[in-house]
């Protein structure tokens, strides 16, 4: 059993990824996920309405030397899923049911920023738009994710 004062096993991971302290109790036993760590995603802002994170291009490229389209989608889905999970609240969780992305331009070096904005925050569905930009603020891709909000399964014992 976790309380809000005992650091979970992922406390260092959460701190390194920039997860705000007030969200450590929520994510402390699960962390942010191995793929998020591997991609180098670092959170700057986190809320149900708006989540912002950066990701390096280096290490996330495809064979042509540009940021992999799947990396765009990983960043987008990460931001939308975390935002929807925060919206779901205690005793509930978010499950992605649809994600789409349009790629507008490529990038071969530097850092990208994903900005996730809520489109709809309902009782059973949450939809977010994620805009990924380069360091000059140019739009690289636009994604949209819809998450279904579900109640956690009752503990069996």
Buried (B, 14 or more C-beta within 10 A) or exposed (E): EEEEEEEBEBBEBBEEBBBEEEBBBBBBEEBBBEEBBEBBBBBEEBBBEBBBBBBBBEEBBEEEEBBBEEBBBBBBBBBBBBBBBBBBEEEBBBEBEEBEBEBEEBBEEEBBBBBBBBEEBEEEBBBBBBBBBBEEEEEBBBBBBBBBBEEEEEEEE
